Amino acid sequence: MKLNDAVLGTIFVLIALVVLFQARTFPTLPNQPYGPGTFPAIVACIMLLCGGGLILNGVRSRDPVLVLSGWIRTPGAAGRMTAMVAFVVLYILFSKQIGFPLLVPVLLTALLWVMQVRLSMAVPIALLTTGAIWMLFSKLLMVPLPLGLLTEVIY
Amino acid sequence: MDGTLLAGFAQVLQPGVFLIILGASAYGLLIGSIPGLTATMGTALLVPLTFFLDPIPAIGAIVAATTTAIFAGDIPGALLRIPGTPASAAYTDEAYKMRQNGQVELALGVNLMCSTIGGLVGVAILIIAAPQIARFSLGFSSYEYFFLAILGLSCAILVSNGPRIKGVLSLCAGLMLSTIGIDVVMGIRRFTFGDSELIGGISIIPVLIGMFAITEILRKAAAPSDLPPTPPLRLRAAVSGVMGTLWKYKGGVARSSLMGSAIGALPGAGADIASWVAFALAKKFSREPEKFGTGHPEGIVSASSANNAALSGAYVPSLVFGIPGDTITAILIGVLLMKGITPGPMVFVMDTGLVNAIFAVFILANLLMLPLGLVAITASRHLLSVRQKILFPIILLFCVIGAFAANNTLFDVWVLLVLGLVAFVLEENDFPLAPMILALILGPLIEENFMKSVIKADGNLLEFFSRPIAGTLGFITFAIWGLMLVLSLRRHFMTSRRGNTAT
């Protein structure tokens, strides 16, 4: 997934401009021109220069805007990568309501299934992993993993 | 070996700590021998667990896991011609040729022995050099620290592969991330965009896991590949003949171990660069360079000593100045900071117990690697038969829970995902990630010392060069910048001239 240098250069330049703009609003030390904005502003200036250089490179190279790397053309590659991202997003959105012990086996089974693991293997693996992680983090390390729907059942 | 080092051993050999080191060593062997799981990623995955440990077992776990991981990277290299970690890539072809010559056990036995020797030489240098440098640097003021940190970052750009301009941008991105949250000078909120979660700054654990684990998971998800089966290996063949080979190339072992530690100590240059350089030097100094590429152990001996030596060498600047020597020590410094320990020369004065325990951990981890490594060689068939399609979803779950666990907030899981995706895109476009992580760790240090210096100097920038050491460091920094500028201009000039003659 190789983008033309100009695209990434533009993103860096935009970030640098936002930072420069924000840094101007910060107060300075009494009687000195320096303050909390000094350091970010210096970094933003370097970023602006290099981002500009990158844009020049990209425009001069006349590379296409986006070149797909070889691996992304492997059958199902995009789907599997999306599934990985979806796994994280779904966990963030639903772990609190549904709870770790109910949500994770379902999500993990689904993810393994997307990775072409047979269901007869995916389900036990998902259950075992969930149990192991629960023991490690919730029981041993005392991390409050959310119980969700099970809260009322247990308490 | 004085009494204080013995005291260090006494701390490390407590049953609880020892078990953690043993477990981490085994974990490192697993991580290293599975292609796609690098030593840095293994360290990042350990961080959420170390969060809950005392400083000494936490450091012990990281040191032990990375030591064995760098060795274990040689196993799939020799067997399948796929390096387990980037540090083994330099001699993968050579080792695979040895397999084709029926000498795979000898190759792995030599790898193991050299890794141990290189590691121990690196530790010896760490033990001798670090306290001396620390004593020397006790008088450093904010000027010196500012320049040291800048020097470290410049060095990271100099040695990073890929275009320098992208290295600098990656560095700026890391510095930028480090400025989010309450500032060090006046305590105002910066770049929080009204989000209360951002006031405390971006927490380091999800960033680390995102950058080093999520990127790898995404790549593997795109093209999962199960490894072909490998033959069973015999233990006897991996032990006999090793000593003879080592003795034959003892000069190479010594040279590469010393050079490896020196390269490791350079910020940004780690085990992988050390092993490439050592391999090239071995070929240059060899009496029989024509044998290289035919399954000749000489280069393997040198390079596999160098990569483990680099691992220990990286701890010299990390412990003495708090400036990481590679990505692994960058993570380690992050862990130490979370535990309220600021690495620096004062640690050598105030906390000698901790320093000696770290030394002891290194020696122990390298010694443990011998028996465990032999087990890993004989069990390599099973290690390599782990199904990647199953492994990577499980690692992903572990990443998510690990990112959540440090602060018990789902916001950190967002950070994990976003940084992971950003790092993935950057890496796909040849941006090196090492400068970014170094900058993220060093950012607060640089800003604090810069602001202190500027305020002390009352805005007079020449004050930065008024002290002899600071002036020297500043001069070296500018020299490196000049060198980089000349190098990139020359490359630019050469390519444009070549372009002209072609048309």
Chai-1 contact restraints between the chains, C-beta under 6 A:
chainA,res_idxA,chainB,res_idxB,connection_type,confidence,min_distance_angstrom,max_distance_angstrom,comment,restraint_id
A,M1,B,E428,contact,1.0,0.0,6.0,A-B,restraint_1
A,K2,B,N429,contact,1.0,0.0,6.0,A-B,restraint_2
A,L3,B,N429,contact,1.0,0.0,6.0,A-B,restraint_3
A,F12,B,L169,contact,1.0,0.0,6.0,A-B,restraint_4
A,Y34,B,V454,contact,1.0,0.0,6.0,A-B,restraint_5
A,P36,B,D183,contact,1.0,0.0,6.0,A-B,restraint_6
A,P36,B,V185,contact,1.0,0.0,6.0,A-B,restraint_7
A,P36,B,M186,contact,1.0,0.0,6.0,A-B,restraint_8
A,P36,B,I188,contact,1.0,0.0,6.0,A-B,restraint_9
A,P36,B,R190,contact,1.0,0.0,6.0,A-B,restraint_10
A,F39,B,E447,contact,1.0,0.0,6.0,A-B,restraint_11
A,P40,B,T179,contact,1.0,0.0,6.0,A-B,restraint_12
A,V43,B,C172,contact,1.0,0.0,6.0,A-B,restraint_13
A,V43,B,L175,contact,1.0,0.0,6.0,A-B,restraint_14
A,V43,B,M176,contact,1.0,0.0,6.0,A-B,restraint_15
A,I46,B,C172,contact,1.0,0.0,6.0,A-B,restraint_16
A,M47,B,C172,contact,1.0,0.0,6.0,A-B,restraint_17
A,C50,B,I165,contact,1.0,0.0,6.0,A-B,restraint_18
A,C50,B,V168,contact,1.0,0.0,6.0,A-B,restraint_19
A,C50,B,L169,contact,1.0,0.0,6.0,A-B,restraint_20
A,G53,B,I165,contact,1.0,0.0,6.0,A-B,restraint_21
A,W71,B,A222,contact,1.0,0.0,6.0,A-B,restraint_22
A,W71,B,A223,contact,1.0,0.0,6.0,A-B,restraint_23
A,T74,B,A223,contact,1.0,0.0,6.0,A-B,restraint_24
A,A77,B,A222,contact,1.0,0.0,6.0,A-B,restraint_25
A,R80,B,A221,contact,1.0,0.0,6.0,A-B,restraint_26
A,M81,B,L218,contact,1.0,0.0,6.0,A-B,restraint_27
A,M81,B,A221,contact,1.0,0.0,6.0,A-B,restraint_28
A,M81,B,A222,contact,1.0,0.0,6.0,A-B,restraint_29
A,M84,B,A221,contact,1.0,0.0,6.0,A-B,restraint_30
A,V88,B,V400,contact,1.0,0.0,6.0,A-B,restraint_31
A,V88,B,L417,contact,1.0,0.0,6.0,A-B,restraint_32
A,Y91,B,V400,contact,1.0,0.0,6.0,A-B,restraint_33
A,I92,B,L410,contact,1.0,0.0,6.0,A-B,restraint_34
A,I92,B,V413,contact,1.0,0.0,6.0,A-B,restraint_35
A,L108,B,L397,contact,1.0,0.0,6.0,A-B,restraint_36
A,L111,B,P393,contact,1.0,0.0,6.0,A-B,restraint_37
A,L112,B,P393,contact,1.0,0.0,6.0,A-B,restraint_38
A,M115,B,K389,contact,1.0,0.0,6.0,A-B,restraint_39
A,V117,B,K389,contact,1.0,0.0,6.0,A-B,restraint_40
A,V117,B,I390,contact,1.0,0.0,6.0,A-B,restraint_41
A,T129,B,I394,contact,1.0,0.0,6.0,A-B,restraint_42
A,I133,B,I401,contact,1.0,0.0,6.0,A-B,restraint_43
A,F137,B,I401,contact,1.0,0.0,6.0,A-B,restraint_44
A,F137,B,A405,contact,1.0,0.0,6.0,A-B,restraint_45
A,L141,B,F52,contact,1.0,0.0,6.0,A-B,restraint_46
A,V143,B,A405,contact,1.0,0.0,6.0,A-B,restraint_47
A,P144,B,N408,contact,1.0,0.0,6.0,A-B,restraint_48
